[in-house]
Amino acid sequence: MQKKHKINHILKNISIFVAIIIYKIGNIKKSKTMKKNEIETKKGVSRREFLSLSALGLAGLTILPSWTMQGVRIAPSDRVVMGFIGLGRQALSDFRGFGGAAGLQVAACCDVDSIKVTRFQNTVAAWQEQKGMNKRCDGYENYEQLLERKDIDAVEVVTPDHWHALATIHACQAGKDVYCQKPLSYTIVEALAMMDAARENKRVVQVGSQQRSSGEFQKAIELVQNGTIGHVERIHARVGAPPTPYSLPEQPVPANLNFNLWMGPLNDPKIHYNEDICPPISLNPVSNERLWGAWRWYQEMGNGYTADWGAHHFDIAQAAIGMDGSAPVEYIPIGYRGATSNHMRYANGIILSEEPYLDDNDSAQGIKFFGTKGWIEVARGYLACSVPNVVPENLAGRRPAARNAAAQAPQATQTQTQQRQTQAATGNTAAQQSAQAEQQRAATNAQQFEISSPHMQNFIDCVRSRKKTIAPIEVGASTAILCCNVNIALELGRPVKWNPATYSYGDDKDARNHRLYNYQYRNPYSLPYSCSYI
């Protein structure tokens, strides 16, 4: 018996040694493919790596040299290991999109809410079991611990917007590629710093503007750029109302939530906990978020629908007219000298305005391009053009149903939307129920769209190839800048002029000092790569 025990002990040590050798060979192959030079250690396997391998034991040998997913053998050089930072309802939706990508493994996750960490781990474990993988997804409260792991190639940042910049920049510095949910940032300087971090660290970044990967939007862009409707003169994009001042009542912070860490760099003393900004969940009984995190609707934490949907529709408008990486040069707010919408002027004279794109449905979110020879309408699941026979039948989809009188003024629509938001925020029960119902409908449509989108696969492919993604950091930054400037002009109550080449406002000190251009982070937080812009 003692002899048998010795043999087993020797075999186990040999298996660990073999695992280490295979692990290093796999990393060498992967580094050639992925060019990960700045984070690879030159001192062999660290103590932490050795211990993690030992913990895997013989079971770990099944996934180190290669592993199988649905009968397909995946080589180490083709495998992409991901971690998720932020685990709310958007993360669950995105995970279902990533889950179909070949060669993907999810090894870690992070959130300031411990219950959401457990929920995500359970979701990943069920997926891993279905795919025939080893069930393991480590959970963390601080994303820095996740970024320290050498086995993770890429992360998704799906936190509230005010955390996007730090999490993305730190991930780039740690040698991870990043899929960052839209909008890219809360402020303009954050967007510019994120762009610099990605470039300096040679990271692949995909922004979660999934419409870039969808057929109807790609065809709309193609039709505009091919001159199908002539020269584009103006664009209507319905995205929704801007944010309002924070007005939710303060509530006790639950024990499972580290609200101080959730706040992160935010420094506004008016911000306090309310369950709507950090929607609670339950595992027993199972109860998921009843609404999207309401932080996005308030000025102190988010940019409202301006950025929430502007990151989709303004983004497509920019792509179609060849303004990726640029932005409008002037922003005129609604109400200024009778203006009936927030509108923007590009250097070439094209006007982009936030107003209904359909005459008979002022709340439908979508885009309409007006050219000298016709028009194009596009939304999720819908594409139409005044020029006959140019829209493929499989992309035409269905036009949103009529919901209002055609004569209703855009200004009145915007005001009513803002009133509904304000009523919901101040405790009007009927308004809350109506707002929540609208959010649920939008959420269902958005989640189905995102799950079916090849946007995630494009990111995984680019992690392997090191090519640019379909929505790279430069695109996300220019769209985020546009959205911020719309809200800056609206809050200042006057036009704002912007130079997209120098990222500056000229001598407009009020615009430059606005929090959506840049704000002082709360101690001990600081924003890397920001010195050039402040």
C-alpha atoms as one frame of an Amber mdcrd trajectory, in Angstrom:
protein
   0.000   0.000   0.000   2.864   2.369   0.915   4.612   1.555  -2.340   1.422
   2.251  -4.288   1.027   5.586  -2.476   4.603   6.550  -3.408   3.966   5.686
  -7.061   0.777   7.754  -7.092   2.643  10.665  -5.499   5.397  10.445  -8.129
   2.838  10.247 -10.950   1.018  13.279  -9.605   4.263  15.301  -9.484   5.098
  14.182 -13.017   1.632  15.237 -14.201   2.094  18.679 -12.666   5.537  19.003
 -14.272   4.125  17.989 -17.671   1.289  20.448 -17.200   3.774  23.252 -16.563
   5.752  22.383 -19.707   2.595  22.260 -21.817   1.413  25.515 -20.248   4.648
  27.279 -21.239   4.610  25.831 -24.776   1.010  26.954 -25.186   1.919  30.460
 -24.021   4.822  30.630 -26.475   2.536  29.694 -29.341  -0.107  32.121 -28.181
   2.377  34.971 -27.808   3.483  34.574 -31.421  -0.092  34.837 -32.574  -1.234
  37.555 -30.216   2.054  39.535 -29.834   1.656  39.806 -26.118   5.128  40.993
 -25.230   4.713  43.564 -22.509   3.088  41.324 -19.936   4.841  37.962 -20.435
   7.163  36.971 -17.595  10.776  35.995 -18.349  11.318  34.139 -15.096   9.339
  30.971 -15.846   6.229  29.983 -13.969   5.440  32.175 -10.964   4.474  30.744
  -7.589   0.866  31.809  -8.161   0.802  30.105 -11.580   2.400  26.960 -10.175
  -0.148  26.773  -7.353  -3.041  27.278  -9.756  -1.695  24.472 -11.944  -1.282
  22.211  -8.922  -4.860  22.865  -7.942  -5.958  21.752 -11.378  -4.210  18.403
 -10.934  -4.829  15.710 -13.496  -8.158  17.298 -14.464  -6.280  20.365 -15.662
  -4.400  18.273 -18.201  -7.574  17.943 -20.253  -7.656  21.671 -21.061  -4.025
  22.802 -21.149  -2.768  21.345 -24.481  -6.164  21.631 -26.169  -9.790  21.376
 -25.268 -13.034  20.318 -26.838 -16.194  22.336 -27.329 -19.141  20.566 -28.920
 -16.821  17.970 -30.399 -14.406  20.510 -31.917 -10.827  20.387 -30.629  -9.451
  23.872 -29.904  -5.680  24.453 -29.944  -4.140  26.657 -27.211  -3.150  29.298
 -29.779  -6.799  29.665 -30.838  -8.236  29.811 -27.340  -9.294  33.187 -25.909
  -9.776  33.375 -22.142 -12.011  36.197 -20.931 -12.921  37.921 -17.707 -16.006
  40.084 -17.134 -15.893  43.355 -15.171 -19.410  44.389 -14.130 -22.097  41.717
 -13.823 -25.505  43.381 -14.168 -28.219  42.532 -16.671 -26.178  43.858 -19.600
 -23.333  41.501 -18.714 -25.710  38.531 -18.726 -27.020  39.597 -22.132 -23.519
  40.042 -23.536 -22.342  36.738 -22.092 -25.026  34.954 -24.106 -23.620  36.675
 -27.199 -20.039  35.715 -26.365 -21.097  32.178 -25.437 -21.488  31.175 -29.066
 -17.940  32.149 -30.057 -15.705  29.174 -30.854 -12.623  28.815 -28.691 -13.849
  31.083 -25.902 -13.426  30.315 -22.220 -14.573  32.509 -19.312 -12.278  32.225
 -16.310 -13.131  35.127 -13.997 -15.671  37.802 -13.175 -15.892  40.875 -10.975
 -18.583  43.054  -9.409 -19.098  45.205  -6.314 -22.309  43.241  -5.599 -21.462
  39.787  -4.230 -24.867  38.341  -5.161 -24.368  39.333  -8.798 -20.959  37.647
  -8.724 -22.578  34.393  -7.611 -25.341  34.699 -10.216 -22.801  35.171 -12.987
 -20.669  32.268 -11.762 -23.745  30.020 -11.787 -24.607  31.154 -15.316 -21.075
  30.496 -16.567 -20.928  27.102 -14.810 -24.115  25.979 -16.564 -22.682  27.120
 -19.917 -19.349  25.386 -19.259 -21.119  22.169 -18.373 -23.206  22.350 -21.541
 -20.048  22.891 -23.606 -18.152  20.065 -21.890 -15.619  22.385 -20.242 -14.189
  22.320 -16.743 -16.508  24.345 -14.516 -14.554  27.228 -13.027 -15.071  30.992
 -12.983 -13.323  32.842 -10.154 -15.125  35.823  -8.636 -13.625  39.111  -7.426
 -14.782  42.396  -5.943 -11.783  44.434  -7.180 -11.027  44.176 -10.885  -7.313
  44.775 -10.260  -7.076  41.194  -8.968  -8.679  39.894 -12.136  -6.268  41.908
 -14.297  -3.258  40.433 -12.474  -4.031  36.991 -13.872  -1.733  35.940 -16.700
  -4.173  33.382 -18.097  -6.731  36.028 -19.091  -6.373  37.439 -22.607  -9.316
  39.826 -22.762 -12.005  41.418 -20.627 -15.405  42.924 -21.121 -15.995  46.187
 -19.265 -19.743  46.390 -18.648 -19.831  48.607 -15.574 -21.708  51.900 -15.160
 -20.230  54.487 -17.526 -18.186  56.318 -14.876 -16.003  53.192 -14.430 -15.414
  52.534 -18.136 -12.289  54.660 -18.423 -10.319  53.349 -15.451 -11.224  49.699
 -16.029 -10.375  49.899 -19.742  -7.121  51.813 -19.264  -5.931  49.503 -16.485
  -6.831  46.472 -18.605  -4.798  47.867 -21.522  -1.859  48.497 -19.197  -2.141
  44.903 -17.957  -1.909  43.613 -21.526  -5.562  42.658 -21.932  -7.696  43.317
 -24.978 -10.989  45.005 -24.162 -14.622  44.834 -25.224 -16.097  47.977 -23.640
 -19.817  48.549 -23.581 -21.160  51.734 -25.061 -21.084  54.644 -24.511 -17.317
  54.479 -24.321 -17.013  57.020 -21.519 -18.762  59.473 -19.214 -16.539  62.431
 -20.207 -14.588  63.643 -23.228 -11.167  63.501 -21.561 -11.875  59.926 -20.470
 -12.567  58.956 -24.094  -9.315  60.556 -25.256  -7.299  58.929 -22.458  -8.784
  55.525 -23.271  -7.834  55.959 -26.916  -4.256  56.831 -25.979  -4.012  53.846
 -23.602  -5.188  51.405 -26.257  -2.767  52.776 -28.825   0.254  52.939 -26.527
  -0.280  49.402 -25.234  -1.201  48.019 -28.671  -4.493  46.580 -27.496  -7.473
  45.420 -29.513 -10.597  47.284 -28.371 -14.174  46.794 -29.469 -16.890  49.251
 -28.424 -20.304  47.680 -27.850 -22.109  49.628 -30.589 -23.533  46.394 -31.984
 -25.434  48.043 -34.834 -22.133  48.271 -36.717 -22.327  44.481 -37.130 -25.973
  44.347 -38.205 -27.010  43.912 -41.830 -29.668  46.625 -42.096 -27.309  49.296
 -40.730 -24.390  48.112 -42.843 -26.601  48.310 -45.937 -27.839  51.789 -44.989
 -24.236  52.973 -44.653 -23.409  51.423 -48.019 -26.366  53.092 -49.753 -25.493
  56.516 -48.344 -21.818  56.208 -49.245 -22.615  54.960 -52.764 -24.648  58.096
 -53.430 -27.974  56.266 -53.792 -29.876  59.273 -52.385 -27.446  61.885 -53.695
 -25.656  64.295 -51.398 -26.810  63.975 -47.776 -27.937  67.338 -46.421 -29.491
  66.445 -43.067 -30.058  63.499 -40.757 -32.764  62.914 -38.154 -31.808  60.517
 -35.355 -34.264  59.770 -32.568 -32.342  58.679 -29.476 -34.298  60.159 -26.568
 -34.095  62.680 -23.770 -30.956  63.988 -22.014 -30.245  63.307 -18.315 -31.867
  65.208 -15.442 -30.466  66.171 -12.003 -30.312  63.306  -9.512 -33.452  63.281
  -7.395 -34.002  59.762  -6.038 -34.347  59.481  -2.240 -31.519  57.990  -0.190
 -31.916  54.392   1.018 -29.838  52.094   3.260 -27.015  50.308   1.424 -27.491
  46.505   1.403 -24.750  44.366   2.956 -23.942  42.599  -0.321 -23.058  45.878
  -2.106 -19.798  47.822  -1.757 -21.346  51.175  -2.652 -18.161  53.138  -1.949
 -16.397  51.048  -4.586 -19.390  51.421  -6.924 -18.959  55.212  -6.651 -15.306
  54.947  -7.652 -14.056  58.277  -9.040 -17.401  60.116  -8.799 -17.030  63.125
  -6.520 -20.493  64.723  -6.427 -21.763  64.885  -2.809 -25.374  64.706  -4.033
 -24.914  61.066  -5.069 -26.240  58.563  -2.564 -27.521  55.009  -2.723 -30.929
  54.213  -4.128 -31.816  50.745  -5.343 -32.770  52.077  -8.778 -29.177  53.024
  -9.583 -27.911  49.615  -8.384 -30.909  47.344  -9.037 -30.956  44.490  -6.481
 -31.396  40.823  -7.356 -32.128  37.631  -5.446 -30.930  34.077  -5.964 -33.520
  32.402  -3.735 -36.148  33.022  -4.846 -34.750  33.933  -8.260 -35.438  37.596
  -9.008 -33.428  39.578 -11.533 -33.239  43.344 -12.041 -36.649  44.944 -12.555
 -35.157  47.802 -14.599 -31.936  49.042 -16.159 -29.602  50.830 -13.749 -31.086
  54.315 -13.407 -27.682  55.969 -12.928 -27.681  56.543 -16.696 -30.653  58.929
 -16.516 -28.990  61.397 -14.103 -26.465  64.118 -14.896 -24.159  63.328 -11.984
 -23.597  59.754 -13.194 -24.656  59.411 -16.826 -25.566  61.091 -20.094 -29.187
  59.981 -20.493 -30.594  58.668 -23.737 -28.285  61.149 -25.483 -25.434  58.706
 -24.980 -27.326  55.515 -24.158 -28.888  55.403 -27.635 -26.781  58.134 -29.204
 -23.903  55.658 -29.010 -25.954  53.586 -31.457 -27.761  55.982 -33.796 -25.419
  58.985 -33.799 -22.685  56.397 -34.318 -24.319  55.004 -37.465 -24.943  58.530
 -38.779 -21.247  59.361 -38.385 -20.209  56.153 -40.139 -22.532  56.741 -43.093
 -21.283  60.253 -43.847 -17.619  59.364 -43.395 -17.124  61.085 -40.046 -15.711
  58.183 -38.026 -13.008  59.582 -35.769 -14.346  63.109 -36.206 -17.361  65.025
 -34.900 -19.642  68.002 -35.591 -18.068  71.423 -35.185 -21.115  73.170 -33.686
 -23.834  72.033 -31.244 -27.067  74.036 -30.922 -29.381  73.116 -28.026 -33.148
  72.807 -28.153 -34.853  76.086 -27.196 -31.967  78.305 -28.300 -33.523  81.075
 -30.458 -36.512  78.870 -31.198 -34.616  75.680 -32.042 -37.042  72.748 -31.891
 -34.372  70.071 -31.449 -30.806  69.527 -30.377 -28.876  69.699 -33.610 -25.278
  69.553 -34.743 -23.476  71.005 -37.749 -20.520  69.305 -39.445 -17.758  71.230
 -41.182 -19.177  70.107 -44.558 -22.578  71.633 -43.728 -24.511  68.427 -42.942
 -26.974  68.868 -40.064 -27.571  65.996 -37.619 -30.538  66.551 -35.304 -32.093
  64.615 -32.432 -35.714  64.428 -33.527 -38.230  61.863 -34.802 -37.182  59.974
 -37.904 -40.777  58.877 -38.573 -43.652  61.335 -39.101 -46.186  59.122 -37.325
 -44.152  57.722 -34.402 -42.137  60.271 -32.438 -40.807  57.784 -29.875 -39.445
  55.146 -32.291 -35.661  55.116 -32.189 -33.988  55.176 -35.578 -32.330  57.290
 -38.271 -33.431  59.037 -41.476 -30.987  60.360 -44.067 -32.268  63.137 -46.357
 -30.377  63.465 -49.623 -30.755  65.492 -52.801 -32.231  62.430 -54.560 -34.264
  60.769 -51.832 -34.210  59.377 -48.298 -33.219  56.304 -46.277 -34.835  55.157
 -43.017 -33.121  52.593 -40.795 -33.770  51.135 -37.353 -33.306  47.759 -35.712
 -35.113  45.294 -37.945 -36.171  47.921 -40.498 -34.655  49.486 -43.626 -36.411
  51.517 -46.331 -35.360  53.798 -49.172 -37.278  56.124 -51.475 -35.228  54.792
 -54.395 -36.917  51.566 -55.541 -35.288  48.122 -55.633 -32.163  48.937 -53.630
 -33.103  47.330 -50.299 -32.773  43.515 -50.216 -35.959  41.805 -49.097 -34.205
  40.051 -46.209 -33.159  43.425 -44.747 -36.359  45.409 -45.295 -37.964  44.149
 -42.105 -41.007  45.817 -40.653 -41.707  49.526 -40.250 -42.530  50.603 -36.659
 -46.257  51.084 -36.134 -47.787  54.572 -36.072 -48.346  55.903 -32.552 -49.042
  59.649 -32.696 -50.453  62.462 -34.789 -48.085  63.567 -37.523 -48.492  67.221
 -36.535 -47.065  66.746 -33.037 -44.080  69.048 -32.534 -40.655  67.567 -31.705
 -40.222  70.132 -28.932 -43.411  68.972 -27.212 -42.299  65.362 -27.539 -38.975
  66.098 -25.912 -40.658  67.985 -23.074 -43.145  65.170 -22.434 -40.345  62.636
 -22.283 -38.460  64.757 -19.774 -41.641  65.197 -17.721 -42.171  61.425 -17.579
 -38.585  60.991 -16.382 -38.971  63.672 -13.725 -42.296  62.276 -12.498 -40.830
  58.794 -12.253 -37.781  60.089 -10.392 -39.865  61.996  -7.828 -42.105  59.123
  -6.858 -45.106  59.365  -9.185 -46.282  55.733  -9.124 -48.106  55.795 -12.448
 -45.137  57.467 -14.133 -42.756  54.935 -12.584 -44.819  52.037 -13.885 -45.052
  53.597 -17.338 -41.310  54.318 -17.449 -40.486  50.805 -16.267 -42.794  49.263
 -18.873 -41.102  51.317 -21.611 -37.688  50.254 -20.336 -38.697  46.595 -20.252
 -39.912  46.701 -23.862 -36.725  48.413 -24.996 -34.618  46.022 -22.912 -36.202
  42.938 -24.465 -35.633  44.226 -27.993 -32.084  45.348 -27.210 -31.109  42.061
 -25.585 -32.444  39.978 -28.477 -30.559  42.235 -30.912 -27.298  42.004 -29.000
 -27.444  38.247 -28.486 -27.926  37.640 -32.216 -25.272  40.145 -33.258 -21.895
  38.924 -34.618 -20.281  41.878 -32.844 -18.760  39.670 -30.150 -17.396  37.189
 -32.666 -15.712  40.045 -34.519 -13.946  41.013 -31.281 -12.775  37.444 -30.611
 -11.537  37.117 -34.206  -9.582  40.366 -33.882  -8.046  39.288 -30.578  -6.566
  36.375 -32.520  -5.639  38.246 -35.708  -4.624  41.584 -34.069  -6.649  43.423
 -36.719  -8.878  46.418 -35.981 -12.385  45.653 -34.828 -15.524  46.844 -36.606
 -16.088  49.408 -33.810 -12.564  50.363 -32.684 -11.612  52.725 -29.870 -11.317
  55.737 -32.220 -14.919  55.274 -33.373 -16.209  54.902 -29.826 -14.282  57.980
 -28.701 -15.609  60.228 -31.475 -19.210  59.166 -30.810 -18.801  59.645 -27.047
 -17.409  63.144 -27.674 -20.423  63.988 -29.839 -22.863  62.815 -27.140 -21.076
  64.733 -24.381 -21.040  67.927 -26.427 -24.794  67.677 -27.086 -25.398  67.631
 -23.323 -22.818  70.351 -22.626 -24.532  72.738 -25.066 -27.932  71.847 -23.607
 -26.828  72.560 -20.030 -25.093  75.803 -21.004 -28.203  76.841 -22.937 -26.268
  78.089 -25.946 -24.267  76.824 -28.946 -20.877  75.212 -28.365 -18.144  75.071
 -31.003 -15.736  72.139 -31.077 -12.539  71.498 -33.038 -12.355  67.714 -33.670
  -8.775  67.980 -34.912  -7.403  69.574 -31.728 -10.063  68.285 -29.293 -10.681
  71.799 -28.064 -13.292  74.559 -27.637 -11.120  77.504 -28.581 -11.585  80.227
 -25.962 -14.859  78.796 -24.557 -13.840  78.341 -20.916 -17.320  77.379 -19.748
 -17.387  74.385 -22.095 -13.837  73.377 -21.179 -14.641  73.576 -17.470 -17.833
  71.530 -17.792 -17.803  68.196 -15.932 -18.596  66.322 -19.171 -15.338  67.537
 -20.636 -13.438  66.607 -17.487 -13.958  66.464 -13.729 -11.653  66.022 -10.744
 -11.689  62.399  -9.642 -12.408  61.583  -6.024  -9.341  60.590  -4.017  -7.478
  58.275  -4.357  -8.475  57.847  -8.009  -6.646  59.453 -10.922  -7.031  59.180
 -14.689  -3.926  58.036 -16.593  -3.141  59.577 -19.987  -5.208  62.692 -19.230
  -2.434  65.285 -18.784  -2.414  66.281 -22.454  -6.060  67.334 -22.340  -6.464
  69.200 -19.029
